[in-house]
Amino acid sequence: MLAQDNPNSVIVWFRNDLRISDHAALAAAADAGAKIYPVYILENDADGSRPLGGASKWWLDKSLKSLRSDISERGGKLICRKGDASKVIRDLIQETGADAVFWGRRYTQPEIDRDAEIKQQLKDDGLESRSFNTTLLTEPWAYQTTTGGYYKVFTPYWRSVRDSYEAPDPMGAPDSFAGVGIDGDEIEDWGLHPTKPDWSTGFDSLWTPGEAGAQERLSDFLDGPVRDYEEMRNRPDVEDGTSGLSPHLHHGEISPATVWRAVMGRINRGLKQEESALSFLSEIVWREFSYVLLYHNPAMGRENYNDKFDAMSWRSSKSDLERWQKGQTGYPIVDAGMRQLWETGWMHNRVRMIVASLLTKHLLIHWADGEDWFWDTLVDADPASNAAGWQWTAGSGADASPYFRVFNPITQGQKFDKTGEYVRKWCPELAKLPQKHLHAPWEAGKDVLEKAGIELGATYPKPIIEHKAGRQRALDAWESLKEKQD
Ligand SMILES: Cc1cc2nc3c(=O)[nH]c(=O)nc-3n(C[C@H](O)[C@H](O)[C@H](O)COP(=O)(O)OP(=O)(O)OC[C@H]3O[C@@H](n4cnc5c(N)ncnc54)[C@H](O)[C@@H]3O)c2cc1C
């Protein structure tokens, strides 16, 4: 069979683009008038992909069920299969008689190579494959600096995107799918939801995975919080200071172009707080920038972007790492963040920076150990943004915060958790401390601690390392790294 311009039936292979509207691959299949077989493949870890973390699996479970239901409302059936993608695709072609496969492109390794192999295999079999951008505003090769090459610094990249990007027209969801039933696995049988123990109870009240949940979160955010975003985005004590869209964007339940159009629409209709809305869009573009960096540096998830850091003398301390993971460092803002992460699968951006700084600087533990923990526990765990966020904080990344800039966890807490609501919520054992001592309980007098029901070292830990000593150790390590380069 030869590749056709207008295929009769198309397998639409969903990846991190779990939605039916504004989905270029799905819209192309619908435009061609083809019978559509929507497919999701839970790929083997054995083929080199990084295994999903626990929180990502939790989200995927719900997001797939939501996609299944959206598709079935339109008379279709989401076919779920598990295994080696190339074999699954081959089997499905046999079973469906499809003459084309459409999908959204991926930008990570080994997925890029795998997709290229599958494309070649389809071509060899005389079948058509088409790939689309379904997850980013613009693909990682789209913008180049004036000297050629990709952007390594965020601000000029953001300016370029801001000044030239035009979102394409929105693509509606297909009215109906073909409704042809090919058997697949039950999502429920994939064991994505945790059991024994089910640690996800705190996730349910916060999140509504799926396209409808994503749309609702965007409109709630644009109806109010976006106006104060610029001012409030650094305040973990302010509810809805940020959008909370990251897990929806990561799983592709909403396209970034939809977000862009919606924000620009508000600005064009005269939103007074234009700067605030643009500052929100600049964060969307940080996500894009992270993909630019990862695409051009495929090993960035494991290796230092700046290889001078290869000679850094990291410490190895299992017990320090565990105290950090469990939110038992004795620094309230850090512990609050780590507990928020464990209980909800998400952490405020400002606090992500503070906890990452404590791990990589005060504790001198390699950023990859922190990245691994985030990978397992974040519902928005993302190969590009996570690696970029960790390397930015550790100082080894592109356009990174310099290593010698060590965040002070006490003053950061005082400045950004101004009301103390954040620490009080996630570290309830400190709730009765007066604001003055909330971010440094060890500085409170015996009476104050007693009155607040706190016994340091018993009900709440003493600091894992004294701030000044930790800071100095980090600076010494930095000096000796520089000496090794000379
Ligand atoms: C150490 C560290 C690790 C991180 N790991 C991840 C990760 O695994 N996945 C992830 O999506 N983000 C990660 N971030 C970036 C950022 O913390 C989250 O995107 C943000 O907190 C999500 O909350 P929000 O949706 O309310 O963000 P908002 O402030 O509402 O921003 C809107 C969207 O812009 C994007 N965005 C915002 N800030 C950043 C940023 N600094 N870098 C890249 N994209 C951004 C997100 O998609 C976000 O949903 C990390 C940051 C740090 C410092």
The ligand as a MOL file (V3000), in Angstrom:
LIG
                    3D

  0  0  0     0  0            999 V3000
M  V30 BEGIN CTAB
M  V30 COUNTS 53 58 0 0 0
M  V30 BEGIN ATOM
M  V30 1 C 14.1450 23.1780 41.4330 0
M  V30 2 C 12.9670 23.4230 40.5200 0
M  V30 3 C 12.3340 22.3470 39.9090 0
M  V30 4 C 11.2380 22.5630 39.0660 0
M  V30 5 N 10.6280 21.4770 38.4650 0
M  V30 6 C 9.5750 21.6760 37.6210 0
M  V30 7 C 8.9490 20.5680 36.9730 0
M  V30 8 O 9.3410 19.4140 37.1260 0
M  V30 9 N 7.8730 20.8360 36.1850 0
M  V30 10 C 7.4050 22.1020 35.9740 0
M  V30 11 O 6.4080 22.2780 35.2430 0
M  V30 12 N 8.0170 23.1660 36.5420 0
M  V30 13 C 9.0740 22.9900 37.3590 0
M  V30 14 N 9.6680 24.0740 37.9600 0
M  V30 15 C 9.2250 25.4330 37.5780 0
M  V30 16 C 8.1320 26.0480 38.4520 0
M  V30 17 O 8.4470 25.9130 39.7990 0
M  V30 18 C 6.7430 25.4560 38.1980 0
M  V30 19 O 6.4600 25.4120 36.8200 0
M  V30 20 C 5.6630 26.3120 38.8720 0
M  V30 21 O 5.9060 26.3800 40.2500 0
M  V30 22 C 4.3130 25.7130 38.6000 0
M  V30 23 O 3.3150 26.3910 39.2960 0
M  V30 24 P 2.2090 27.2150 38.5200 0
M  V30 25 O 1.6090 26.3660 37.4530 0
M  V30 26 O 1.3040 27.7820 39.5360 0
M  V30 27 O 3.0780 28.3420 37.8460 0
M  V30 28 P 2.6970 29.7830 37.2700 0
M  V30 29 O 3.5220 30.7570 38.0060 0
M  V30 30 O 1.2430 29.9850 37.2350 0
M  V30 31 O 3.2930 29.7320 35.7960 0
M  V30 32 C 2.5380 29.3200 34.6530 0
M  V30 33 C 3.2340 28.1740 33.9590 0
M  V30 34 O 4.5040 28.5780 33.4780 0
M  V30 35 C 5.4290 27.4900 33.5940 0
M  V30 36 N 6.5040 27.8930 34.5030 0
M  V30 37 C 6.4270 28.7290 35.5480 0
M  V30 38 N 7.6350 28.9080 36.1220 0
M  V30 39 C 8.4890 28.1550 35.4190 0
M  V30 40 C 9.8860 27.9110 35.5050 0
M  V30 41 N 10.6610 28.5120 36.4190 0
M  V30 42 N 10.4540 27.0520 34.6340 0
M  V30 43 C 9.7080 26.4460 33.6780 0
M  V30 44 N 8.3800 26.6470 33.5350 0
M  V30 45 C 7.7810 27.4830 34.3870 0
M  V30 46 C 4.6620 26.3100 34.1510 0
M  V30 47 O 4.2290 25.5090 33.0810 0
M  V30 48 C 3.5030 26.9860 34.8520 0
M  V30 49 O 2.3650 26.1700 34.9460 0
M  V30 50 C 10.7770 23.8810 38.8160 0
M  V30 51 C 11.4340 24.9600 39.4340 0
M  V30 52 C 12.5090 24.7300 40.2840 0
M  V30 53 C 13.1780 25.8980 40.9270 0
M  V30 END ATOM
M  V30 BEGIN BOND
M  V30 1 1 1 2
M  V30 2 1 2 3
M  V30 3 2 2 52
M  V30 4 2 3 4
M  V30 5 1 4 5
M  V30 6 1 4 50
M  V30 7 2 5 6
M  V30 8 1 6 7
M  V30 9 1 6 13
M  V30 10 2 7 8
M  V30 11 1 7 9
M  V30 12 1 9 10
M  V30 13 2 10 11
M  V30 14 1 10 12
M  V30 15 2 12 13
M  V30 16 1 13 14
M  V30 17 1 14 15
M  V30 18 1 14 50
M  V30 19 1 15 16
M  V30 20 1 16 17
M  V30 21 1 16 18
M  V30 22 1 18 19
M  V30 23 1 18 20
M  V30 24 1 20 21
M  V30 25 1 20 22
M  V30 26 1 22 23
M  V30 27 1 23 24
M  V30 28 2 24 25
M  V30 29 1 24 26
M  V30 30 1 24 27
M  V30 31 1 27 28
M  V30 32 2 28 29
M  V30 33 1 28 30
M  V30 34 1 28 31
M  V30 35 1 31 32
M  V30 36 1 32 33
M  V30 37 1 33 34
M  V30 38 1 33 48
M  V30 39 1 34 35
M  V30 40 1 35 36
M  V30 41 1 35 46
M  V30 42 1 36 37
M  V30 43 1 36 45
M  V30 44 2 37 38
M  V30 45 1 38 39
M  V30 46 1 39 40
M  V30 47 2 39 45
M  V30 48 1 40 41
M  V30 49 2 40 42
M  V30 50 1 42 43
M  V30 51 2 43 44
M  V30 52 1 44 45
M  V30 53 1 46 47
M  V30 54 1 46 48
M  V30 55 1 48 49
M  V30 56 2 50 51
M  V30 57 1 51 52
M  V30 58 1 52 53
M  V30 END BOND
M  V30 END CTAB
M  END
